[in-house]
Amino acid sequence: MAWLFRLNVLFFIWLFYGPLSSEYYFAILKFRQFYPSTTLQSRVCFKTEVILRLVSLCNIDTKLTIYRTMDSIMYEDSNYGLNYKQICKEKGKPESAKYEWVGDKLIQVICYKDTLLERPVKLNYFLIDDCFFMGEYQFLSYNQTSVDSVRSILQAKYHFQIGPGETRFYINDPDGAFIYFNDSGFNFCLQYYFPGDQGIDQYLKRIIAKSKVPKKSVQVEGRDLAGIL
C-alpha cells in the first residue's frame, strides 16, 4: 500500500508540475531511495555532477592557451541573462533537465537535442536563480573530422590562429566570456561561460574553491553552423 500511495503522489507531482520540473526530479530521486529497483526515472541531461562541468570555466587552467578575440562570444545567438521562459520561447520545449543543489543554490540545466556537422549533439543551458550563465555543446559521438571543422569555424568566427597540436584551449572576449574547447581524443565538448552578475560570479568561485576537484588553475575575470558557435 505504501508503494501505491507513493506512486500516486509521484503521478500527481508529474501531472501538476510537469515531467521536467524540479519538483518531479527530486520526487523521483526520493522514490528511488525507497525502491532502488524501480525503472522509473526522470529524463536527465547528463549523469555527472554539475560541479564537474563548472570547474574548467570558473577556474582557468594556466597550462592552456587563452586566445583573445575582439568579437563577442555568443551561445546559440544567446548570452548571459536569459531566463527559463525566454530560452523555451526561443528553443521550444526541452528534451531533458537536471537539477542539483550546489552550495546554497539550485543549479538548473535544460537540454535540447540537435545535429551539428551531421553529428548528434546536446545543447545544455545552465541557469542559477533562473539566469542563464553557461552553455554547452556536448557531442554524443566522436569524429575527428567534425572536431577539425569546429576548430576551423571558431578560428574564422573569432579571428585567431590555433597553435599546432592544441586539443584544449580557451577563447576570451572583451566582456570576459569564455569558450573552453576540450578534445580528449575520445570525447568532444565546447563550453561557453558568461560572467555577469557579481553575486553569481562570487558564488561560483566560492563553491569551486570548496570543491574537492584538484586545483591547477588561476581565477580570471540545421542552421548555419558558422553563425552558431
C-alpha atoms as one frame of an Amber mdcrd trajectory, in Angstrom:
protein
   0.000   0.000   0.000   2.859   2.391   0.781   4.304   1.754  -2.691   0.947
   2.517  -4.336   0.487   5.683  -2.247   3.953   6.999  -3.145   3.387   6.131
  -6.788   0.122   8.102  -6.797   1.870  11.080  -5.174   4.555  10.868  -7.856
   1.923  10.803 -10.571   0.182  13.928  -9.248   3.510  15.772  -8.982   4.222
  14.803 -12.601   0.735  15.925 -13.621   0.736  19.229 -11.722   4.343  20.408
 -12.129   5.396  18.592 -15.311   7.921  15.828 -16.134  10.870  18.251 -16.405
  10.167  20.225 -13.229  12.466  20.315 -10.220   9.586  19.032  -8.081   9.256
  15.874 -10.164  13.041  15.466 -10.485  13.558  15.405  -6.709  10.405  13.341
  -6.134  11.826  10.665  -8.440  15.110  10.677  -6.513  13.195  10.243  -3.262
  11.063   7.449  -4.720  14.187   5.613  -5.904  15.599   5.773  -2.376  12.624
   3.731  -1.163  12.549   1.461  -4.224  16.071   1.186  -5.762  14.986  -1.488
  -8.236  12.335   0.712  -9.851  12.735   1.571 -13.523  11.111   4.961 -13.025
  13.455   7.857 -13.701  13.374  11.426 -14.953  14.954  12.494 -18.241  18.352
  13.944 -17.290  20.814  15.891 -19.465  23.863  14.011 -18.148  24.805  11.784
 -15.215  27.949  13.520 -13.946  27.833  16.080 -11.133  27.183  19.672 -12.185
  30.232  20.876 -10.239  32.498  18.912 -12.598  31.088  20.862 -15.545  31.852
  24.207 -13.923  35.469  23.816 -12.859  37.074  24.171 -16.289  35.475  27.577
 -16.843  35.318  29.030 -13.336  38.991  28.157 -12.849  41.194  28.708 -15.869
  43.992  26.155 -16.332  47.203  28.171 -16.592  48.835  25.478 -18.716  46.378
  26.075 -21.546  46.451  28.868 -24.100  43.880  31.661 -23.811  43.157  33.135
 -27.231  41.821  36.700 -27.165  39.113  37.860 -29.532  37.574  41.280 -30.061
  34.294  39.648 -31.157  31.502  38.986 -28.649  31.100  35.327 -27.740  27.559
  34.006 -28.171  25.984  30.626 -27.458  23.173  29.767 -29.874  22.773  33.505
 -30.531  22.287  33.942 -26.765  24.456  35.255 -23.971  24.211  35.998 -20.254
  20.918  36.699 -18.508  18.174  34.790 -20.322  15.649  33.070 -18.069  13.977
  29.683 -18.479  10.869  31.003 -20.229  12.920  33.072 -22.676  15.059  30.056
 -23.594  11.950  27.917 -24.123  10.423  30.674 -26.258  13.500  30.605 -28.483
  14.208  26.860 -28.477  10.903  25.197 -27.644  10.234  22.555 -25.003  13.427
  20.986 -23.561  14.180  17.326 -24.132  15.543  16.724 -20.631  16.591  18.539
 -17.451  18.841  18.201 -14.414  18.739  19.884 -11.008  21.420  19.906  -8.349
  21.930  21.812  -5.125  25.487  23.130  -5.181  26.245  25.089  -2.037  23.163
  27.119  -1.170  21.822  27.483  -4.715  19.909  25.219  -7.060  21.525  24.883
 -10.478  19.129  24.016 -13.298  20.249  22.502 -16.599  17.909  22.103 -19.551
  18.839  20.189 -22.671  17.917  20.135 -26.351  18.979  17.516 -28.874  20.254
  18.673 -32.237  22.588  17.781 -35.092  25.709  19.753 -35.960  28.014  18.796
 -38.816  25.927  15.645 -39.188  26.801  14.574 -35.647  24.306  14.239 -32.744
  24.796  16.878 -30.065  23.157  18.027 -26.843  22.686  21.727 -26.180  22.854
  22.220 -22.406  21.754  25.510 -20.807  22.896  26.117 -17.201  20.899  28.520
 -15.002  21.263  29.861 -11.461  18.368  31.818  -9.931  16.614  31.450 -13.308
  19.533  33.221 -15.014  21.463  31.636 -17.900  25.220  31.751 -17.288  26.714
  28.805 -19.179  26.072  26.845 -22.364  27.493  23.579 -23.585  27.711  21.650
 -26.848  28.042  18.021 -25.814  28.854  15.912 -28.881  27.411  12.425 -28.459
  29.781  10.668 -30.829  33.414  11.380 -31.548  34.565  12.212 -35.058  37.923
  13.872 -35.766  36.682  15.464 -38.988  33.882  17.222 -37.072  36.331  18.374
 -34.390  38.624  19.849 -37.035  35.658  21.563 -38.708  34.585  23.175 -35.423
  38.163  24.301 -34.828  38.253  25.987 -38.257  34.869  27.646 -37.712  35.960
  29.072 -34.347  39.171  30.443 -35.852  37.269  32.145 -38.661  34.481  33.482
 -36.460  36.652  34.850 -33.653  39.708  35.764 -35.763  42.616  33.910 -34.167
  45.005  31.115 -35.119  45.192  27.917 -33.064  48.664  26.554 -32.392  49.637
  23.152 -33.830  48.572  20.142 -31.773  46.387  22.064 -29.331  43.403  19.989
 -28.266  42.396  22.059 -25.222  42.307  25.840 -25.067  40.202  28.878 -24.167
  38.814  31.797 -26.144  38.161  35.023 -24.218  36.212  38.085 -25.409  36.373
  41.730 -24.168  33.353  41.206 -21.861  35.022  38.325 -20.036  33.052  35.492
 -21.685  34.964  32.258 -22.272  34.794  29.291 -24.605  36.518  26.110 -23.431
  37.482  23.779 -26.308  38.034  20.268 -24.967  39.038  17.470 -27.336  40.125
  14.427 -25.322  40.562  12.210 -28.369  37.547  10.195 -27.246  35.016  12.904
 -26.378  34.489  16.426 -27.617  32.766  19.262 -25.771  32.508  23.052 -26.100
  31.558  25.096 -23.036  30.571  28.762 -23.005  30.758  30.708 -19.736  29.245
  34.190 -19.359  30.303  36.070 -16.207  27.885  38.838 -15.421  26.016  39.035
 -12.134  28.505  39.732  -9.338  26.607  37.587  -6.862  26.595  34.571  -9.181
  30.272  35.037 -10.089  31.273  35.151  -6.414  29.077  32.154  -5.644  30.702
  30.080  -8.414  34.211  30.971  -7.240  33.237  30.060  -3.679  31.830  26.631
  -4.484  34.753  25.800  -6.787  37.193  26.749  -4.018  35.353  24.402  -1.633
  35.135  21.531  -4.120  37.448  18.516  -3.972  38.440  18.889  -7.631  42.244
  19.315  -7.991  43.230  22.975  -8.430  45.783  23.611 -11.196  44.375  26.941
 -12.154  44.029  30.648 -11.533  40.946  32.849 -11.193  40.272  35.284 -14.042
  37.795  37.820 -14.599  20.049  22.962 -39.270  21.296  26.003 -39.447  24.362
  27.928 -40.426  26.865  26.435 -38.018  29.305  29.289 -38.517  26.647  31.599
 -37.097  26.035  29.375 -34.069  29.389  28.589 -32.495
